[in-house]
């Protein structure tokens, strides 16, 4: 049977809460807040996994890590989609700028 202390459970719940909030921020494209929460969560994760876990907790830890990884994959997917949107917008703006420059040359 897996034994998890109340302190460990509270720390893990905080990590999960931060991960959920990070996903929300990625969906809202609030990259600065996302970065701040990522840094905070990383510190908590380092502390949470700093000590060797008891062998009977291995399966539970694997499940917990898999949950975080799934959430992080969604965050990466959202950031990649945003990067693609920004890249498309930059290309559109560069083309518009070129057209304006060509128009101005035609007026001279």
C-alpha positions, 0 to 999 in steps of 0.5 A: 500500500502506498503511503503519502504524508499529508505534507506530500499530498499538499505539495503535490496538489499545489504542483497540480494546481500550478500545472492546471493554471499554466494550461489556462494561461497558455490558452489565454496566451499570457506568456509572462504569467505562464513563465512565472508559474513555470519557474515556481512549479519547477522549484516545487518539483525539485523539492518534491522529488529531491529525496529518494521515494520509497519503493512502494510509492514508485507506481504512484510517482509514475502516474503523477509524472505522467499526468504532468507530462500530459499537461505539459504536452498540451502547453507545448502544443498551445505555445507552438500554435501561437508561435505559428500564428505569430510567424504568419502575422509577421509574414503578413506584416512584412508583405504589407510593409513591402507593398507600402514601400513599393507604393511610395516609390511609385509616387515619387 
